Amino acid sequence: MMKRLLLSAALAVGAGAPAVAHDVSGAHGAHTGPVVVVSCYRGPWAQIIWDHPQAPFVDSLVNIGYSFSQATAIAERVCRDQTLVGNPDGLKAVTREIIATSPRY
């Protein structure tokens, strides 16, 4: 099922910055499944200080089958990872890996 899951990730840097969608499904435009929007508030610093997931990230994880608490934990893990600051490809890769290895109930 995970192979069929379409996962598009978007990264919003800072408050009010527009999200930019990235197709990470490998299907190049064939959007047929759920979409996960990776949206983290980063603030003006390179350090992890006030970083936290924004509602679209948590909501999109809930929409693909995670409980609210699971979705929040996944989103916090991704958004608070220092190695992912300024790394949209890393954000997509880590989010895809977590979804592929984390059971949904």
C-alpha positions as CSV (number, residue, x, y, z in Angstrom):
1,M,0.0,0.0,0.0
2,M,2.9,2.3,0.8
3,K,4.1,2.0,-2.8
4,R,0.7,3.4,-4.0
5,L,0.7,6.2,-1.5
6,L,1.2,9.5,-3.2
7,L,3.1,11.7,-0.8
8,S,3.6,15.3,-1.8
9,A,5.4,17.5,0.6
10,A,5.4,21.2,1.0
11,L,7.7,23.3,3.1
12,A,6.7,26.6,4.5
13,V,9.6,28.5,6.0
14,G,8.7,31.1,8.5
15,A,5.3,32.5,9.4
16,G,3.2,33.5,6.4
17,A,5.5,32.1,3.8
18,P,3.7,30.3,1.0
19,A,4.1,26.6,0.8
20,V,5.7,25.1,-2.3
21,A,4.5,21.6,-3.2
22,H,7.0,19.0,-4.3
23,D,5.9,15.7,-6.0
24,V,7.8,13.0,-4.2
25,S,5.7,10.1,-5.5
26,G,7.8,9.4,-8.6
27,A,4.6,9.6,-10.7
28,H,5.4,13.1,-12.0
29,G,2.0,14.7,-12.1
30,A,-0.2,11.6,-11.6
31,H,-1.7,12.6,-8.3
32,T,-4.0,9.8,-7.3
33,G,-3.6,9.4,-3.6
34,P,-3.5,11.3,-0.4
35,V,-1.2,14.3,0.0
36,V,0.9,15.0,3.1
37,V,1.9,18.7,3.5
38,V,5.1,19.2,5.4
39,S,4.7,22.6,7.0
40,C,7.0,23.7,9.8
41,Y,7.3,27.1,11.4
42,R,11.0,27.8,11.5
43,G,11.4,31.4,12.7
44,P,14.3,33.6,11.6
45,W,17.0,31.4,13.1
46,A,19.0,28.5,11.8
47,Q,18.9,26.9,15.3
48,I,16.0,24.9,16.5
49,I,14.4,27.4,18.9
50,W,10.7,27.9,18.4
51,D,10.3,25.3,15.5
52,H,7.0,23.5,15.5
53,P,4.7,21.8,12.9
54,Q,1.9,23.9,11.5
55,A,-1.7,22.6,11.3
56,P,-1.7,21.5,7.7
57,F,1.1,19.1,8.4
58,V,-0.7,17.4,11.4
59,D,-4.1,17.5,9.6
60,S,-2.7,15.8,6.5
61,L,-1.2,13.0,8.6
62,V,-4.5,12.6,10.3
63,N,-6.2,12.4,6.9
64,I,-4.0,9.4,5.9
65,G,-5.0,7.4,9.0
66,Y,-2.8,8.5,11.9
67,S,-4.4,9.5,15.2
68,F,-4.0,13.1,16.2
69,S,-1.4,12.2,18.9
70,Q,0.6,10.1,16.4
71,A,0.4,12.8,13.7
72,T,1.5,15.4,16.2
73,A,4.5,13.2,17.3
74,I,5.6,12.6,13.7
75,A,5.3,16.2,12.8
76,E,7.2,17.4,15.9
77,R,9.9,14.8,15.1
78,V,10.3,16.2,11.6
79,C,10.1,19.9,12.4
80,R,12.5,19.7,15.4
81,D,15.3,17.9,13.5
82,Q,18.2,20.3,13.2
83,T,19.6,18.5,10.2
84,L,16.5,19.3,8.2
85,V,16.6,23.1,8.6
86,G,16.9,24.6,5.1
87,N,16.7,21.1,3.6
88,P,13.4,20.5,1.8
89,D,14.6,17.3,0.1
90,G,15.6,16.0,3.6
91,L,12.2,16.9,5.0
92,K,10.5,14.9,2.2
93,A,12.8,11.9,2.6
94,V,12.4,11.8,6.4
95,T,8.6,12.2,6.2
96,R,8.4,9.4,3.6
97,E,10.6,7.1,5.7
98,I,8.5,7.7,8.9
99,I,5.3,7.1,7.1
100,A,6.6,3.9,5.5
101,T,7.8,2.5,8.8
102,S,5.1,3.8,11.2
103,P,1.9,1.8,11.5
104,R,-1.4,3.7,11.2
105,Y,-4.5,2.8,13.2
